[in-house]
Amino acid sequence: MSVPAEAVGQPKKAAAAAWIGSALEYYDFFIYGSAAALIFPKVFFDESDPATATLLSLATFGVAYAARPVGALFLGHFGDKVGRKKIMVFTLILMGLSTFLIGCLPTRAQVGGLAPVLLVVCRVLQGISAAGEQASANSMTLEHAPPNRRGFFTSFTLSGTQGGQLIATLVFLAVAQLPDDQLMSWGWRVPFWASVAVAVVGYVIRRKLQETPVFAQQAASEGVVKLPLAVLMREHWVDVLRVIGGALIASVSTIFTVWALAYATSDSVGMSRSSLLWVGALANLVALGAIPAWATLSDRIGRRPVYLIGAVGSAITMFLYLWAISTGNYALILILGIVAFGVVYSAANGVWPSFYGEMFSTRVRLSGMAIGTQIGFAVAGFAVTFAAQIAGPDGDDWFSVALFTAALCVPPVIAALSARETHRVPTERLGERAGREVSQPETVTA
């Protein structure tokens, strides 16, 4: 079968659109995480009780994760009805707008208790946006990719995530050099305002992207599913549970990027903001190469073994990294941070877009990925808040936090071991075992 001229180059265009969109989404998401650990306890909460202020600030970080399952229900539903492209454009605009507004918010000193309320509202909008971003981008790249390179092409969504986190870290490294009075008054706002420029570029790229061939063919021949959620729960409920369990691996990222940062800069360790931000920056730089490398390996040997390396390895290396922080040895922290987050975690992080996406048929892929991942990510988001409580009144019980993170790596291991290997299954046959004939009456013409 000949490939239409307009489809030539679409896999690369889809990967580029996924990368820049995810970079923006997670630039926005991670500048919030850095600010929640370093800035917001003093700007939006009561400074007279620093421990409680930090706990409440980290809780607002988790609020977006709580909103994500709700956003996934709506965005997943419409993504399987109207297409991947429209959802990708919508999520980009929503994230850019909500992040810009955070930079415009009044502080607690200006409007009192209204300030944290407005912060939470904007954070909820960020969460709804992120709920549809990765699932739509992953579906787009997977369905455009050559069958034998789905792992590689879908990994661009996650390398975009790390790219966004790297940019966010570098931006905060710059603003962290400001004197405290300038940083707390206007300096922290600049990274949030800067997101507008990237949003414009991402919008231009995504607007020109074509819908995926398998979705377009399904819409033209069979029609789209009237109620994707009903079909998903009837035919793929076990896979949804697997994705929920697998998505808990994101706890490694939130503990590394938020709790460990707060712990290292606390009075018990006393490291500078800049030194720890550089650890995150270099780890993400390494991850930009490690993610596609692990994903390419999964195209050759399968998704499960590579994913398991990441999940089991992350449970082990988190102990080493947090122990290194407790010693205050910066060289040790830097090396173990790069190994734990830049290399080992990247194995699971780079493979899950293809691993999860291949569990579902085209009709419900976006719904399945969005709902499954966002429920799991919701738990991962609040892992930071739980870690702050587990760490004790002085916030220095790193071993208990490492043990907690390792426990959250167990469900991903179980999910991977129970899943079937799909890296050699043709794209149009993914999810075929679900029994397509029972749901034909529920489809509608596109």
GIVENWO-V601888 format. One record per helix or strand of 2 or more residues. SS is the DSSP state (@ for helix, = for strand). FROM is the first residue (numbers start at 1). TO is the last residue. If there is no record, write none. Layout:
# GIVENWO-V601888
((SS:FROM:TO) (SS:FROM:TO))
This chain:
# GIVENWO-V601888
((@:5:7) (@:10:38) (@:40:43) (@:50:82) (@:84:102) (@:108:111) (@:114:144) (@:147:175) (@:180:193) (@:195:207) (@:213:221) (=:224:225) (@:228:235) (@:237:247) (@:250:264) (@:273:301) (@:303:327) (@:330:357) (@:362:390) (@:398:418) (@:427:429) (@:432:434) (@:436:442) (=:443:444))
